[in-house]
Amino acid sequence: MSKKPHLQRGLESRHITLMSLGAAIGVGLFLGSAGAIQLAGPSILIAYALGGIVIFIIMRALGEMAVENPVAGSFSRYAQDYLGPMAGFITGWNYWFLWIATCMAEITAVGIYMQLWFPDSPKWVWALAALILMTIINLIAVSAFGEFEFWFAFIKIFAIVAMIVLGLGVILFGIGNGGIAVGISNLWSHGGFMPHGVKGIFYSLPIVMFAFLGVEMIGVTAGEAKNPKKVIPKAIDTVLWRILLFYIGALTVIMSIYPWNEIDTNNSPFVLMFDQIGLRYAAGIINFVVLTAALSSCNSGIFSTGRMLFNLAEQNQAPVLFKKVSKGGVPSVAIIASAFVLLIGVLLNYVVAEKVFVWVTSISTFGAVWTWIVILISQMKFRKSLSETQVSKLSYKAFLYPFSSYLAIAFLVLVVCLMAVFPDTRVALIVGPIWIVFLVVLYLVKYKKA
């Protein structure tokens, strides 16, 4: 009798290391940072530092559980085990919908980015092509997904490092500025380092935290990592310094060269940076980088949604069909089902593109905060289930437990409250709770065991 196909541990150390790095670098940095800069000015650096520390706390908490129990369902499974079946159900489906929403925005963004090179082509064609390509990659084998994600991340990282190095040349040696060193005085010369006060830092936090969405995907990869006990801690432990380097380093360079009040939301700060040093094809280069960032997010989203549906089905919280695994060791039916829903998203974005983008972004942000809070609470319950001897034997522990967990939860609750300030983010406080209530009703009606 042949063995039943199962998920393959086909992700190498280099795949997960680069994926964890790429997960924290997305369109939120390349384009979205302009909006955050307008709210906080140079003090946006403080907001990214605070957000980075909280993300590090969350990832250490997730890593503690993932190293001890590396499963494909990750935090959905941990919620199921430590908070109960309903918590696992809501968290799993919420994370699936979070990535569906994010991918809807990303594949539509691909169509918009391609307009630079093919202005007369219909956007939906490129969106559809991106969806089909990323779905095929995910269906081949997990190693194919890992390889593409590795190179997508590499391109993003190379672009940021190049920008920082060239920017330092402008700041220190005046490259592209007639040999006159620019220095860093722009960080405090236009209304001070905190032009809008502490309020500006607070108001920027929802945008800042949205930029970190996806970093928790490291936990989802644990079920298919070749050596999770070694690879997962390594990936998580370097998250903080990478955020400091890529977010804070890049934005420090940009705002040193360009006065923060001259950076508007219609232009990428990175395009302005390359324009400043006289690079003729700045727009095309950044367009290519942002295109890979969108494809990377879509690739990761299809991976995550497929694994979440697979895990939910294994817990009898989704149709049993989603448990089907291909000969290549991937949850093929779950991947195809997610791609089909994304196909509907392409149509919605085509019909009412502007409104849908705001909606799905809001849902993504709310869903991410929900997921992060569940990770922290699950880890606290996990710790309480262990004896002192078992805790001492943990090979990878959460940072400054339990103080750090309470601090991170309080910070995330603050972010949710701040969403009520602006109309665009306020949508999340309507759509998010409605979605959660829908899942609660669905669970009680269909999936709760008598």
Protein Blocks (a to p, Z undefined) as FASTA:
>chain_A
ZZddddddfbcfklmmmmmmmmmpcfklmmmmmmmmmmnommlmmmmmmmmmmmmmmmmm
mmmmmmmmccfklmmmmmmmmnojklmmmmmmmmmmmmmmmmmmmmmmmmmmmmmmmmmb
cfklmmmmmmmmmmmmmmmpmklmmmmmmmmmmmmmmmmmmmmmmmmmmmmnopoilopa
fbjmlmmmnopjblnojmlmmmmmmmmmmmmgojlmmmmmmmmcfblmlmmmmmmmmmmm
mmmmmmmmmmmmmmmmpcfklpcfkbcfklmmmmmnopaklmmmmmmmmmmmmmmmmmmm
mmmmmmmmmmmmmnopacfklmpccfkopafklmmmmmmmmmmmmmmmmmmmmlmmmmmm
mmmmmmmmmmmmmmmmmmmmmmmmpcfklmmmpmbdcehiaklmmmmmmmmmmmmmmmmm
pmklmmmmmmmmmmmmmmmmmmmmmmmcZZ
